[in-house]
Amino acid sequence: MALNEEGTQRIGEDHPRAKLSDAQVEQIRDEYEEYPQGHELHVGYRLLAKRWGISHSMVRNIVTYRRRNQWAGRWKRID
């Protein structure tokens, strides 16, 4: 289980309220960054939100690293 640097909270897909896996978050970021804004094939927040079943504000927070921006400082094994 991934924990924050202090080891007090679960982060990423291990958080109890997580709706997306870490791989899905990376895929959203990759899709958004594939073509620059202004390019005819650029995928915006609203289209990604519709594809993934989340709000456009959550997509914005994911691609701007306001969400899922922590790296695991510690790992805890659960048996």
C-alpha positions in Angstrom: 0.0 0.0 0.0 1.4 3.4 -1.0 1.6 6.0 1.8 2.5 9.7 1.8 6.0 10.8 3.0 4.8 11.0 6.6 3.4 7.5 6.4 0.0 8.7 7.7 -2.3 8.6 4.6 -2.8 6.3 1.7 -2.2 7.9 -1.7 -3.0 7.2 -5.4 -5.0 4.1 -6.2 -4.6 2.9 -2.6 -6.7 5.7 -1.3 -10.2 4.5 -0.2 -12.0 7.1 -2.4 -9.8 6.6 -5.5 -12.0 6.2 -8.6 -9.1 5.8 -11.1 -6.0 3.6 -11.0 -2.6 5.1 -11.2 -2.3 3.7 -14.8 -5.5 5.4 -15.8 -4.3 8.7 -14.4 -1.1 8.4 -16.5 -3.2 7.5 -19.5 -5.4 10.7 -19.1 -2.2 12.8 -18.8 -0.7 11.1 -21.9 -3.9 11.7 -24.0 -4.1 15.3 -22.9 -0.4 16.0 -23.7 -0.3 14.0 -26.9 -1.1 17.1 -29.1 -0.6 20.7 -28.0 -3.5 23.0 -27.4 -4.7 24.5 -30.7 -3.9 21.4 -32.7 -6.9 19.9 -34.4 -6.4 16.5 -32.6 -5.9 18.0 -29.1 -8.2 16.4 -26.6 -9.6 18.8 -24.0 -10.9 18.4 -20.5 -14.5 17.9 -21.3 -13.9 15.2 -23.9 -11.5 13.3 -21.5 -14.1 13.7 -18.7 -16.8 12.2 -20.8 -14.5 9.3 -21.9 -13.4 8.5 -18.3 -16.7 9.2 -16.5 -15.3 12.0 -14.3 -15.8 15.7 -14.0 -13.9 18.1 -16.3 -12.5 19.8 -13.2 -11.1 16.5 -12.0 -9.4 16.1 -15.4 -8.0 19.6 -15.1 -6.7 18.8 -11.7 -5.1 15.6 -12.9 -3.3 17.1 -16.0 -2.1 20.1 -14.0 -0.8 17.8 -11.2 -3.1 19.3 -8.6 -4.3 15.7 -8.0 -2.2 12.6 -7.8 0.9 14.7 -7.4 2.3 12.8 -4.4 4.9 10.1 -4.7 4.9 7.2 -2.3 7.3 8.0 0.6 6.7 4.7 2.2 5.1 1.3 1.4 3.2 -0.8 3.8 2.7 -4.5 3.3 -0.8 -5.9 4.2 -1.0 -9.6 4.7 
